[in-house]
Amino acid sequence: MPIAVVDNHTHLDIEREGHPVDVADALAKARAVGVDRVVQIGCDLPGARQTVEMIDTYAAMLGGVALHPNEVPGLAESGSLVAAYAEIETLAAHPRVRVVGETGLDYYRTGPEGRDVQHESFRWHIDLAKRLGKALQIHDRDAHDDVLRILEEEGAPNSTVLHCFSGDLQMAQTCAERGYYLSFAGTVTFKNAHGLRDALSVTPLDRLLVETDAPYLTPHPHRGAINAPHLIPLTVRAMAATLGVAVPTLCQALSENSERVYGPW
């Protein structure tokens, strides 16, 4: 990249092909292509603990911790949700944890019977982000209307990010009007993602972020392979082409937006 950018959402705690990630190597490869900072997201208790360990080790990394919406129904059923909330709150207070997330709603993997506890958890995480003064990162899968409704009812934190944005043009406009940030992943490069590129096209530059969601959502032409932060340039170039802006212009905006949301590394 002509100007260094941030991978706004990655999971370097998740094993690739059954092997732990070589975090130092992943960060070095990213830095070599102009991705000099990452936000590492731990979205269950083991991942959140590991995230705090990693951000104490690597200066290029800030962290986010939360209970993913798909984790919450099982924790509630086992009677361990309250204790899990308490541990997440403790971990989130770490000064290099700048994000509460990913939290939100997922109606794809969790059926109607799990929605009430997902709603409760989402509201709890929103409140935690506001109490701690942290950014909020939202997972939204097949739940656009309820995500927007709950954010409106609870009052969104000052920095609210729709991670791996998957809404349409109208939702993008609504989010921008409310001051939310939209983070686009490798999905925006997929040949059939016309609606997603339409949503990107109406998002102001000062509301944009970019991410891998690694090891998932690898951008074209490597779709189906394991994703990693060093592949961010493929997504950035596709975003610039959709927006009709020069790559350096977009990189500058992405870098500035990341610092505005998360603070200095």
C-alpha positions in Angstrom: 0.0 0.0 0.0 1.3 3.5 -0.7 0.1 4.6 2.7 0.0 2.1 5.6 -3.5 0.9 6.6 -5.0 -1.1 9.4 -6.6 -4.5 9.3 -9.6 -3.5 11.4 -10.7 -7.0 12.3 -8.7 -10.3 12.3 -8.5 -13.5 14.3 -4.9 -14.5 14.7 -5.9 -16.7 17.7 -7.7 -19.1 15.4 -5.7 -22.1 14.1 -5.1 -22.4 10.4 -5.3 -26.0 9.1 -5.0 -27.3 12.6 -1.9 -25.3 13.4 -1.5 -22.2 15.6 -0.8 -19.0 13.7 2.8 -17.7 13.7 1.7 -14.3 14.8 5.1 -12.6 14.4 5.4 -14.0 10.8 1.8 -12.9 10.0 2.5 -9.4 11.2 5.8 -9.2 9.3 4.2 -10.3 6.0 1.4 -7.7 6.5 3.9 -4.9 7.3 5.8 -5.8 4.1 2.8 -4.9 2.0 1.8 -1.8 3.9 -0.5 -3.2 6.6 1.3 -2.0 9.7 -1.3 -2.3 12.3 -4.1 -4.8 13.2 -7.0 -5.1 15.5 -7.1 -8.6 16.9 -10.5 -9.9 17.9 -11.1 -12.6 20.5 -14.8 -13.6 20.5 -15.0 -16.4 23.0 -13.3 -16.7 26.4 -10.2 -18.6 25.3 -9.8 -16.2 22.3 -10.3 -13.1 24.6 -7.6 -14.4 27.0 -5.2 -15.1 24.1 -5.9 -11.6 22.6 -4.8 -9.9 25.8 -1.6 -11.9 25.8 -0.9 -11.0 22.2 -1.5 -7.3 22.6 1.0 -7.2 25.4 3.5 -8.8 23.1 3.1 -7.1 19.7 3.2 -3.3 19.4 1.4 -3.5 16.0 -1.7 -5.0 17.6 -4.6 -3.7 19.5 -7.4 -5.9 20.8 -11.1 -6.5 21.0 -12.9 -8.9 23.3 -16.5 -10.1 23.6 -18.8 -13.0 23.5 -19.8 -13.7 19.9 -23.6 -14.0 19.5 -23.3 -17.6 18.5 -21.5 -18.4 21.8 -24.1 -16.9 24.0 -27.0 -19.4 23.8 -24.7 -22.3 24.9 -23.3 -20.3 27.8 -26.8 -19.4 28.9 -27.9 -23.0 28.7 -24.9 -24.1 30.8 -25.5 -21.5 33.4 -22.1 -19.9 32.8 -23.1 -16.7 31.0 -23.0 -14.4 34.0 -19.5 -15.5 34.9 -18.4 -15.1 31.2 -19.7 -11.6 31.2 -17.7 -10.8 34.3 -14.5 -12.1 32.7 -15.0 -10.2 29.5 -15.6 -7.0 31.5 -12.3 -7.6 33.3 -10.4 -8.3 30.1 -12.0 -5.3 28.3 -10.6 -2.9 30.9 -7.0 -3.6 29.6 -5.7 -0.3 28.2 -4.7 -1.9 24.8 -8.1 -3.5 24.4 -9.8 -0.7 22.5 -12.9 -2.7 21.3 -15.8 -4.4 22.8 -16.6 -6.9 20.1 -17.5 -8.7 18.1 -21.0 -8.7 19.5 -24.3 -8.4 17.8 -26.8 -10.8 16.3 -26.6 -13.9 14.1 -29.8 -15.4 12.8 -28.0 -17.6 10.4 -26.5 -20.1 12.8 -28.8 -19.5 15.8 -32.5 -20.2 15.4 -35.5 -18.3 16.9 -35.1 -20.0 20.3 -31.7 -18.3 20.8 -32.6 -14.8 19.7 -33.8 -13.5 23.1 -30.5 -14.2 24.8 -28.6 -12.8 21.8 -30.6 -9.6 22.2 -29.8 -9.5 25.9 -26.1 -10.1 25.3 -25.9 -7.4 22.6 -27.5 -4.9 24.9 -25.0 -5.9 27.7 -22.0 -5.4 25.4 -23.3 -2.0 24.2 -23.5 -0.9 27.8 -20.1 -2.2 28.5 -18.5 -0.3 25.6 -20.1 2.9 26.7 -19.1 2.4 30.4 -15.5 1.7 29.4 -15.3 4.3 26.6 -14.3 1.7 24.0 -15.3 1.2 20.4 -18.1 -1.3 19.6 -17.7 -3.8 16.8 -20.8 -5.5 15.6 -21.4 -8.9 14.0 -24.6 -8.8 12.0 -25.7 -11.8 10.0 -29.3 -11.9 8.6 -30.3 -9.5 11.4 -30.0 -6.0 9.9 -33.3 -4.6 11.2 -32.9 -5.8 14.8 -29.3 -4.7 14.9 -30.3 -1.1 13.9 -33.3 -1.2 16.2 -31.3 -2.2 19.3 -28.6 0.3 18.6 -31.2 3.0 18.4 -33.0 1.8 21.6 -29.8 1.5 23.7 -27.9 4.5 22.2 -24.8 3.5 20.2 -21.3 4.2 21.6 -19.4 7.1 20.1 -17.4 4.7 17.9 -19.6 2.0 16.5 -18.3 -0.3 13.7 -20.4 -2.6 11.6 -17.8 -5.3 11.1 -17.8 -7.2 7.7 -20.7 -5.0 6.5 -23.3 -7.1 4.7 -26.2 -4.7 4.3 -27.6 -3.0 1.3 -27.4 0.6 0.0 -30.2 1.8 2.2 -28.7 0.3 5.3 -25.3 1.9 4.5 -26.9 5.3 4.1 -28.7 4.8 7.5 -25.5 3.8 9.2 -23.6 6.7 7.8 -26.4 9.2 8.8 -26.1 7.8 12.4 -22.3 8.2 12.4 -21.4 4.5 12.4 -18.3 3.1 10.6 -18.7 0.4 8.0 -15.9 -2.1 7.7 -15.6 -4.0 4.4 -14.0 -7.4 4.1 -12.9 -9.5 1.1 -16.5 -10.2 0.3 -16.6 -6.8 -1.5 -14.2 -8.3 -4.1 -16.5 -11.3 -5.0 -17.9 -11.2 -8.5 -21.5 -11.5 -7.4 -21.3 -8.9 -4.6 -23.0 -6.1 -6.7 -25.3 -5.1 -3.8 -22.4 -4.8 -1.4 -20.4 -2.6 -3.8 -23.5 -0.4 -4.2 -23.5 0.0 -0.4 -19.8 0.8 -0.4 -20.4 3.4 -3.2 -22.6 5.6 -0.9 -20.5 5.3 2.2 -18.5 8.5 3.0 -14.7 8.2 3.1 -14.7 9.3 6.7 -16.9 6.3 7.7 -14.9 3.6 6.0 -12.7 0.8 7.5 -11.2 -2.3 5.9 -10.6 -5.8 7.4 -9.8 -9.4 6.6 -11.9 -11.3 9.2 -9.0 -13.7 8.8 -8.9 -16.7 8.4 -12.2 -16.2 6.7 -13.6 -14.3 3.7 -10.4 -14.3 1.6 -10.6 -11.8 -1.2 -10.7 -12.7 -4.9 -8.7 -14.2 -6.6 -7.7 -16.3 -3.6 -11.3 -17.0 -2.4 -11.5 -20.3 -0.6 -7.9 -20.1 0.7 -6.9 -19.1 4.2 -7.1 -15.4 4.7 -4.4 -13.3 6.4 -3.7 -9.6 7.0 -1.2 -9.4 4.1 -4.1 -9.8 1.7 -5.7 -6.5 2.7 -4.3 -4.7 -0.4 -6.6 -6.8 -2.7 -9.6 -5.5 -0.8 -8.4 -1.9 -0.6 -7.8 -1.7 -4.4 -11.3 -3.2 -5.1 -12.8 -0.6 -2.7 -10.9 2.3 -4.4 -12.1 1.1 -7.8 -15.7 1.0 -6.6 -15.5 4.4 -5.0 -13.7 6.0 -8.0 -10.9 7.3 -5.8 -7.1 6.9 -6.0 -5.7 4.2 -3.8 -3.5 6.6 -1.8 -6.6 8.7 -1.0 -8.5 5.7 0.3 -5.5 4.5 2.3 -5.1 7.9 4.0 -8.8 7.8 4.9 -8.7 4.3 6.2 -5.6 5.0 8.3 -7.1 8.2 9.8 -10.4 6.6 10.5 -8.7 3.7 12.3 -6.8 6.1 14.5 -10.0 8.1 15.2 -11.9 4.9 16.3 -9.2 3.1 18.2 -6.6 5.7 19.2 -2.9 5.4 18.7 -1.2 2.1 18.6 
